C-alpha cells in the first residue's frame, strides 16, 4: 500500500497510508490526510488512481499545489515524487520501508479510538495542532508587524473569514492597524465593522463572539452578544474578536467576520482565536522586554556604534529598491540625484553611497545650498582670493577643492541661483574650478551627489533651473518614499528611535503606552522620518517615569487625524452611497431619525434609499 510521508513542515516525520482509489488532503479534519498547516486549504488536493497510475490533482486551493518544477494542476506520481501543500512538503512512496516507518503511519481505516476522538472533538484536536504550528512560527518573528501577519494568516486561512483586521487601542476606542486599513478599504469599501462588539471587547478586555443565525434575529447559543441592528444592516453574518493583553494592558485586538454565507462562528472558533492571541501576546511581551534590555546594555556599555556603515531602516519594497540602487550606484563615479520630501533621509542615502564607494577612505564634504547667502554661493563652492570682494580678508579654497579625490554632497541643490548653476555645470563637465578674483584654473576630481525636495523638471520648465545641469546631475537618480507610503516601517523606526534616545540621553530605556504607540502609527508624518525621530526624543524627555504616555507626544501627534473611508476605485456611486449610509447608521446605533439628520436628508428619503439598496 502506498504511503505519503511528510518530509518538511509542522508534521515532519508523519506518514499516511494511501488506501482506496481516491484520497483528499487538506486542513479540515474530515480529510483522510489532515495537515496542520495554516496555508493549506480545507480540501486542498487529492491523490487518485486511474488505469493503474496514481495522480495528484489540485482542487482549486487558494495557495496552490507545487512540485519542484513549479505550480501544478495535476501530475503523475511515482516512487519518490515530492510536492508541496501550503508550507508542507510530502513524498509519495509506492513501496514504503516496512519497519522503521510503521510507528508513524496513520491508516485510513480508523480504529475505534480514532472514532471516539472524532466524536469527542477532532476539530479541537486539529486546532491544537495548528496552534502549535503558529507558536513555532512566532518564535522567529522579528517585530510586531510579523506577529500581526501571523495573526492575519491564522484567522484568514484557518477560520475562513472574509475580513481580518488588527485594531490598536486609542483614546477613542480602536484604530485600524495601518497596513490593514488600505487593503480592507480597497476590497470591501466602507462596509462598517461590528462596532458594538469592538466596544464591548474594549470594556471587558476578553474574547467575545456575535452571530446572526440564518432566518432569525436573536443570537446563537454560542454568542456572547446579540446582533445589533446596524450589524444586520451592514451584512455582517458573524464576527468575533480577541484582545492581545500584556498584563492589564491591551496591546492590540484581532477581529474577524463573515459578510457572506449563513454559517456563524462557534465557541470553538473563538477559543482558537483567543489561544492564538494569547500566545502571540506572550511573544510580543518578550520582544518588548528584549528590546528594553538591549537598549540598556548598549547604554551602560558606553561603546559607540561603529562609524562608516550607514543603515537604512525599513522592510518596505520601496525602501528595498533604494537599498538595491545604492549597491549598484555606489561603486561608480557617476553623479547621483537624490529626490524626496524633506525628512525622508536624503543625506543618509548620500552617506551610504559614499561609504560604499571607492572614495570612502576620504571624508564626505557636505554643503547646504539653501543656507548660503546668494552673494557668497560662488565663493563657498569654488573659493576666493584675498581682496576679491568686501570682507575677503584671506584666501580660502572652496568646497570643490576640499573634496578633491573625494565625494561632494550638494544638499538642496534646487535652491542654487542660476549664475552659480552655470559655473557648477562647467565644474562637472570639465573638472575645473576657478576661485573668485583669480585667473588660475585648478583641476579637481570630485564625485557629485545632489539632493532636493523640489521637482527639478518643473523648475527647469519654469526657467528656474538649468535643464542641461539637470541632465548632468540625473545620470543616476533615486526617489525616496515618504513615510506615509510605507506605514509598515513606522513600527521598526519607533523601536530604533526609542533605543537611540536612551543611548544619546543617557537614560534608562522606556516603553510606549499602547495608546501612544497607536497615535504614532496613525499620524501621517508630513515631516517624515526626521519628524518621527524628534517626536520620540521629545516624548522621552517629557516622560518622567518608564512609560511614555500619549500626553507626552507633540500636540499635533496626540490629535487623531480625520480618516475618510475610501471605497474601491471600481465601486459605483450607488455602492459608495450605500456604504456611507450604513456607516452613519452604525454610528447612530441604528437610529434612522438621527442618521437622517446627520446625512442632512428627510427621513422619508432615507427610508426610500434603504429600500432601494435592499436594507431592511
C-alpha positions in Angstrom: 0.0 0.0 0.0 1.5 3.4 -0.9 2.5 5.9 1.8 2.5 9.7 1.8 5.3 10.9 4.1 5.8 14.5 5.4 9.4 15.4 4.8 9.2 19.1 5.7 6.7 21.1 7.8 4.8 21.1 11.0 4.0 17.3 10.8 7.5 16.3 9.7 8.1 12.6 10.0 4.4 11.7 10.0 3.2 9.3 7.3 -0.2 8.4 5.9 -1.3 5.2 4.2 -3.0 5.8 0.8 -5.9 3.3 0.7 -8.7 3.2 -1.8 -8.8 4.8 -5.2 -9.1 8.4 -4.0 -7.7 10.3 -1.0 -8.2 14.0 -0.3 -5.5 16.1 1.5 -6.2 19.4 3.4 -6.6 21.2 6.7 -10.1 20.0 7.5 -10.2 17.0 9.9 -12.7 15.3 7.5 -9.9 14.7 5.1 -8.3 11.3 5.3 -4.9 13.1 5.3 -5.2 16.1 7.6 -2.3 18.6 7.6 -1.8 21.1 10.5 -0.8 23.8 8.0 -2.4 27.3 8.1 -1.5 27.8 4.4 -3.3 24.6 3.3 -6.9 24.9 2.1 -9.7 22.9 3.9 -9.8 20.5 1.0 -6.5 21.2 -0.9 -5.8 18.4 -3.3 -6.4 14.7 -3.9 -4.5 11.6 -4.8 -6.4 9.3 -7.1 -5.7 6.1 -9.1 -6.6 5.9 -12.8 -5.7 2.9 -15.0 -3.1 1.7 -12.5 -1.4 5.1 -12.2 -1.5 7.3 -9.2 -2.2 11.0 -9.9 -2.0 14.2 -7.8 -4.6 16.9 -8.6 -5.2 20.3 -7.1 -8.8 21.0 -6.0 -8.8 24.8 -6.5 -6.8 25.6 -3.4 -6.1 29.3 -2.7 -2.3 28.9 -2.4 -1.9 26.1 -5.0 -0.1 22.8 -5.1 3.5 22.9 -6.1 6.2 20.5 -7.3 9.9 21.2 -7.6 9.2 22.5 -11.1 6.5 25.0 -10.1 2.8 25.2 -9.6 0.8 22.2 -10.9 -2.8 21.4 -11.7 -2.2 17.6 -11.9 0.8 15.3 -12.2 1.6 11.6 -12.2 3.1 10.2 -9.0 5.9 7.6 -8.9 8.0 6.3 -6.1 9.9 9.3 -4.6 7.7 12.1 -6.1 7.6 15.2 -3.9 5.2 18.1 -3.8 4.2 21.0 -1.5 0.9 21.8 0.1 1.0 25.1 1.9 4.3 25.1 3.7 4.4 21.2 3.9 6.5 19.1 1.6 5.3 15.5 1.1 6.9 12.5 -0.6 4.9 9.7 -2.3 6.3 6.2 -1.6 4.8 3.4 -3.6 6.9 0.8 -1.6 7.4 2.2 1.9 10.1 0.8 4.2 8.3 -1.8 6.4 10.0 -1.5 9.8 11.2 2.0 10.7 8.3 3.9 9.5 5.5 1.7 10.8 5.1 3.6 14.0 4.4 6.9 12.3 2.0 5.6 9.7 -1.7 6.6 10.1 -4.1 4.3 8.3 -7.2 5.3 6.6 -9.2 2.6 8.3 -9.7 4.4 11.6 -9.7 2.4 14.9 -12.4 2.7 17.5 -10.2 5.1 19.4 -9.9 7.4 16.4 -13.7 7.4 16.0 -14.1 8.3 19.7 -11.5 11.1 19.1 -13.6 12.4 16.3 -16.8 12.3 18.3 -15.0 13.9 21.2 -13.7 16.9 19.2 -11.5 16.1 16.3 -11.8 19.7 15.1 -10.5 20.8 18.5 -7.5 18.4 18.1 -6.8 19.9 14.7 -6.9 23.4 16.2 -4.4 22.4 18.8 -2.0 21.1 16.1 -2.4 24.4 14.2 -1.9 26.4 17.4 1.4 24.5 17.9 2.5 25.3 14.4 1.6 29.0 14.8 3.6 29.2 18.1 6.6 27.8 16.4 6.3 30.4 13.6 6.0 33.2 16.1 9.4 32.4 17.7 11.1 33.6 14.5 9.1 36.8 14.2 11.3 39.9 14.3 8.7 42.5 15.3 5.1 43.4 15.8 4.4 43.6 12.1 5.5 39.9 11.6 3.5 38.8 14.6 0.4 40.6 13.3 1.0 38.9 9.9 0.9 35.5 11.6 -2.4 36.5 13.3 -3.7 37.6 9.9 -2.7 34.2 8.3 -4.2 32.2 11.1 -7.6 34.0 11.0 -7.9 34.2 7.3 -6.8 30.7 6.4 -8.0 28.7 9.3 -11.3 30.4 10.2 -12.5 31.0 6.6 -13.2 34.6 7.5 -13.9 37.3 4.9 -12.3 40.2 6.8 -9.4 40.1 9.2 -8.4 43.3 11.0 -5.9 44.1 13.6 -7.0 47.0 15.8 -4.8 49.1 18.0 -6.2 50.8 21.1 -6.5 54.6 21.1 -8.2 57.2 23.2 -11.5 57.0 21.3 -11.7 53.2 21.2 -10.0 51.2 18.4 -8.0 52.3 15.4 -7.2 50.0 12.4 -3.6 48.8 12.1 -2.4 51.0 9.1 -1.2 48.1 6.8 -4.7 46.6 7.1 -6.7 49.8 6.5 -5.7 50.3 2.9 -6.1 46.7 1.9 -9.5 46.3 3.6 -10.9 49.6 2.2 -9.8 48.6 -1.3 -11.5 45.2 -1.2 -14.6 45.8 1.0 -15.1 49.5 0.6 -16.7 51.3 3.6 -18.6 48.4 5.0 -18.6 49.1 8.8 -17.3 46.7 11.4 -19.3 45.3 14.3 -18.6 48.3 16.4 -20.8 47.2 19.3 -18.6 44.1 19.5 -15.4 46.2 19.4 -16.7 48.5 22.1 -17.7 45.6 24.4 -14.3 43.9 23.9 -12.6 47.1 24.9 -14.7 47.4 28.0 -14.4 43.7 29.1 -10.9 43.0 27.7 -11.9 39.5 26.9 -12.7 37.5 23.7 -16.3 37.9 22.5 -18.5 36.4 19.7 -21.6 37.8 18.0 -23.5 35.9 15.3 -26.7 36.2 13.3 -28.1 32.7 12.6 -30.0 32.2 9.4 -33.6 33.3 9.3 -33.5 34.6 12.9 -32.8 37.8 14.7 -31.6 36.5 18.1 -28.1 35.5 18.9 -27.0 31.8 18.7 -26.5 29.9 21.9 -22.7 30.3 21.4 -22.8 34.1 21.1 -21.8 36.5 23.8 -23.8 39.4 22.4 -27.0 39.7 20.3 -26.5 41.1 16.8 -27.1 44.9 16.6 -29.4 46.4 14.0 -26.5 48.1 12.4 -24.6 44.9 12.1 -27.5 43.2 10.4 -27.9 46.2 8.0 -24.2 46.1 7.2 -24.5 42.5 6.2 -22.1 41.1 8.8 -23.2 37.5 9.3 -20.9 36.7 12.3 -18.0 38.3 14.0 -15.6 37.7 16.9 -12.6 39.5 18.5 -9.9 38.6 20.9 -7.5 41.0 22.6 -3.7 40.7 22.9 -3.0 41.5 26.5 0.3 42.1 28.3 -0.6 42.3 32.0 -3.5 44.7 32.3 -2.7 46.5 29.0 -4.4 45.5 25.8 -1.8 45.9 23.1 -4.0 45.0 20.1 -7.2 43.2 19.1 -7.8 40.6 16.4 -11.2 41.0 14.7 -12.6 38.5 12.1 -16.0 38.4 10.5 -18.0 36.9 7.6 -20.0 39.0 5.2 -21.2 36.1 3.1 -23.0 32.8 3.8 -25.1 31.9 6.8 -22.7 29.9 8.9 -21.8 31.6 12.2 -18.6 31.2 14.1 -18.7 28.8 17.1 -17.4 28.9 20.6 -14.6 26.5 19.5 -13.6 29.0 16.8 -13.5 31.8 19.4 -11.4 29.7 21.8 -8.9 29.0 19.0 -8.7 32.7 18.1 -8.2 33.6 21.8 -5.5 31.0 22.2 -3.6 32.4 19.2 -3.9 35.9 20.5 -2.7 34.9 24.0 0.3 33.0 22.6 1.4 35.9 20.4 0.8 38.4 23.2 3.5 36.4 25.1 5.8 36.8 22.2 5.1 40.5 21.9 5.9 40.9 25.6 9.1 39.0 25.2 10.1 41.2 22.2 9.4 44.4 24.1 11.4 43.2 27.1 14.3 42.1 24.9 14.4 45.5 23.2 14.5 47.3 26.5 17.3 45.1 27.8 19.3 45.5 24.6 19.0 49.3 24.8 20.0 49.2 28.5 23.1 47.0 27.8 24.1 49.4 25.0 23.7 52.4 27.2 25.6 51.0 30.1 28.4 49.6 27.9 29.2 53.1 26.7 30.6 51.6 23.5 29.8 53.8 20.4 28.3 52.3 17.4 30.7 51.6 14.5 31.1 54.5 12.2 31.2 54.4 8.4 28.4 51.9 7.9 25.1 53.6 7.2 21.9 51.6 7.6 18.5 52.4 6.1 15.9 51.0 8.4 12.8 49.5 6.8 11.4 46.5 5.0 9.0 48.2 2.6 9.6 47.2 -1.0 10.1 50.8 -2.0 13.0 51.1 0.6 14.4 47.8 -0.5 14.6 49.2 -4.0 16.5 52.2 -2.7 19.0 49.9 -1.0 19.4 47.9 -4.2 20.0 51.2 -6.1 22.7 52.2 -3.5 24.5 48.9 -4.0 24.6 49.3 -7.8 25.3 53.1 -7.9 27.9 53.3 -5.1 30.9 51.8 -6.8 30.6 54.0 -9.9 31.8 57.6 -10.5 28.6 58.8 -12.0 26.7 61.7 -10.3 23.6 60.8 -8.3 20.5 62.9 -7.9 18.5 62.1 -4.7 14.9 63.2 -4.7 12.3 63.1 -1.9 10.4 65.2 0.6 12.1 66.9 3.5 13.0 64.4 6.2 12.9 61.3 4.1 16.7 60.6 4.6 18.3 62.1 1.5 21.6 62.9 3.4 21.6 59.4 4.9 21.4 57.9 1.4 24.2 60.2 0.3 26.4 59.0 3.2 25.5 55.4 2.4 26.6 55.9 -1.3 29.9 57.5 -0.1 30.5 54.7 2.5 30.2 52.0 -0.2 32.2 53.9 -2.9 35.9 53.7 -3.8 36.3 57.1 -2.2 35.2 56.0 1.2 38.7 56.5 2.7 38.4 60.3 2.3 35.8 62.4 4.2 32.4 63.3 2.6 32.1 67.0 2.0 28.6 68.4 2.6 27.2 71.8 1.7 23.7 73.0 2.1 23.0 75.3 -0.9 19.9 76.8 0.8 21.9 78.0 3.8 24.4 80.1 1.8 23.8 83.8 1.1 23.2 84.4 -2.6 26.3 86.6 -2.9 28.6 84.1 -1.3 27.5 80.9 -3.2 30.3 81.1 -5.8 32.9 81.7 -3.1 31.6 78.8 -1.0 31.7 76.4 -3.9 34.9 77.5 -5.7 36.8 79.6 -3.2 38.2 83.2 -3.3 41.5 85.1 -3.1 42.2 87.9 -0.6 40.6 91.1 -1.6 38.3 89.6 -4.2 35.3 91.3 -2.5 34.5 93.2 0.6 35.2 91.1 3.6 37.6 88.7 1.7 40.4 89.1 4.3 42.2 86.0 3.3 42.5 83.4 0.5 40.2 80.4 1.0 39.7 77.3 -1.0 36.1 76.3 -2.0 34.3 73.1 -1.1 35.2 71.7 -4.5 38.9 71.9 -3.7 38.4 70.4 -0.3 36.5 67.5 -1.9 39.3 66.7 -4.5 39.5 62.9 -4.9 36.6 62.6 -2.6 32.8 63.0 -2.7 30.8 66.2 -2.5 27.2 66.3 -1.4 25.2 69.3 -2.6 22.1 69.3 -0.4 19.0 71.4 -1.5 20.6 72.0 -4.9 17.2 73.3 -6.2 17.9 76.5 -4.2 21.1 77.3 -6.1 21.0 80.6 -8.0 21.1 80.5 -11.8 24.5 82.2 -12.2 26.1 79.6 -9.8 24.4 76.8 -11.7 26.3 77.7 -14.9 29.7 77.6 -13.1 28.7 74.3 -11.4 27.9 72.8 -14.8 31.4 73.7 -16.0 33.0 72.2 -12.9 31.1 69.0 -13.5 31.8 68.8 -17.3 35.4 69.9 -17.3 36.6 69.1 -13.8 37.9 72.6 -13.4 37.2 75.4 -10.8 38.3 79.0 -10.6 38.5 80.9 -7.4 36.7 84.3 -7.2 39.1 87.0 -8.1 41.7 84.7 -9.6 42.6 83.7 -13.2 44.2 80.4 -12.3 42.2 77.3 -13.3 42.5 74.3 -10.9 41.8 70.7 -11.8 39.6 68.7 -9.3 38.5 65.2 -9.2 35.1 65.2 -7.4 32.2 62.9 -7.4 28.9 64.8 -7.1 25.9 63.7 -5.0 23.0 66.1 -5.1 19.6 66.2 -3.3 16.5 68.3 -3.4 12.8 68.2 -2.4 11.8 70.2 -5.4 10.6 68.9 -8.8 13.6 69.9 -10.8 11.9 69.1 -14.1 9.1 71.6 -13.3 11.7 74.1 -12.1 13.6 73.7 -15.4 10.3 74.3 -17.4 9.7 77.4 -15.4 13.2 78.7 -16.1 14.4 78.5 -12.5 16.8 75.6 -13.0 19.2 74.9 -15.9 17.9 71.9 -17.9 21.5 71.0 -19.0 22.6 70.9 -15.4 19.6 68.7 -14.5 20.6 66.2 -17.2 24.2 66.2 -16.0 23.1 65.6 -12.4 20.5 63.0 -13.1 22.8 60.4 -14.7 21.6 58.2 -11.8 18.5 59.3 -9.8 16.6 57.8 -7.0 13.4 59.0 -5.3 12.9 58.3 -1.5 9.4 57.3 -0.5 7.7 59.4 2.2 7.0 57.7 5.5 3.2 57.8 5.0 3.7 55.5 2.0 5.5 52.8 4.0 3.4 52.5 7.2 4.7 49.1 7.9 8.2 50.6 8.6 6.9 53.0 11.3 7.0 50.3 14.0 10.6 49.4 13.2 11.6 53.1 13.3 9.8 53.7 16.6 11.8 50.9 18.3 15.0 52.2 16.8 14.5 55.7 17.9 13.5 54.6 21.4 16.8 52.8 21.7 18.7 55.7 20.2 17.1 58.2 22.6 18.0 56.1 25.6 21.6 55.9 24.4 22.0 59.6 23.5 20.2 61.0 26.5 22.0 58.6 28.9 18.7 57.5 30.4 17.2 54.0 31.2 15.0 52.5 28.4 11.4 53.5 28.3 8.4 51.8 26.7 5.3 53.2 24.9 1.8 53.0 26.3 -0.4 51.2 23.7 -2.4 54.4 23.0 0.8 56.4 22.5 2.0 53.8 20.0 -1.3 53.9 18.2 -1.0 57.7 17.9 2.5 57.4 16.4 1.3 54.7 13.9 -1.8 56.7 12.8 -0.1 60.1 12.3 0.6 61.0 8.7 4.1 62.4 9.4 4.4 65.3 6.9 8.0 65.8 8.2 8.7 62.1 7.6 11.4 60.2 9.4 13.0 63.3 10.9 9.7 64.4 12.5 9.2 60.9 13.9 12.7 60.9 15.5 12.1 64.3 17.0 8.7 63.4 18.4 10.1 60.3 20.1 13.0 62.3 21.6 10.6 64.9 22.9 8.4 62.2 24.5 11.5 60.6 26.0 12.4 63.9 27.7 8.8 64.7 28.8 8.1 61.3 30.3 9.4 61.3 33.9 8.8 57.6 34.5 9.5 54.4 32.5 6.2 54.7 30.5 5.7 57.2 27.6 2.0 58.2 27.6 0.0 59.7 24.8 0.2 63.1 26.6 4.0 63.1 26.3 3.8 63.2 22.5 3.8 66.5 20.5 0.3 68.1 20.4 -0.2 67.6 16.7 0.5 63.8 17.1 -1.9 63.4 20.0 -4.9 64.5 17.9 -6.3 61.6 15.9 -6.2 62.5 12.2 -9.5 62.5 10.4 -9.9 59.5 8.2 -12.2 59.0 5.3 -13.4 55.6 4.4 -12.5 55.2 0.8 -14.4 52.6 -1.3 -12.9 50.5 -4.0 -11.9 52.5 -7.1 -14.2 50.3 -9.1 -17.2 50.9 -6.9 -20.3 52.5 -8.3 -21.8 55.7 -6.9 -24.7 53.7 -5.5 -22.3 51.3 -3.7 -20.4 54.3 -2.2 -23.7 55.9 -1.1 -25.0 52.6 0.4 -21.8 52.1 2.3 -21.8 55.6 3.7 -25.5 55.3 4.8 -24.6 52.0 6.6 -21.6 53.6 8.3 -23.8 56.5 9.6 -26.4 54.1 10.8 -23.7 52.1 12.6 -22.5 55.3 14.2 -26.1 56.1 15.3 -26.8 52.7 16.6 -29.5 52.1 14.0 -31.4 55.3 14.9 -32.8 56.3 11.5 -34.0 59.7 12.7 -30.6 60.7 13.9 -29.0 59.2 10.8 -31.2 61.3 8.6 -30.2 64.4 10.5 -26.5 63.7 10.1 -27.0 62.9 6.4 -29.0 66.1 6.0 -31.9 64.4 4.2 -35.5 63.9 5.0 -36.3 60.7 6.9 -38.6 59.5 4.1 -35.7 59.9 1.7 -33.6 57.8 3.9 -36.3 55.1 4.0 -36.5 55.2 0.2 -32.8 54.7 -0.1 -32.7 51.8 2.3 -35.5 50.1 0.3 -33.6 50.9 -2.9 -30.4 49.3 -1.6 -32.2 46.3 -0.1 -31.5 47.2 3.6 -34.3 46.2 5.9 
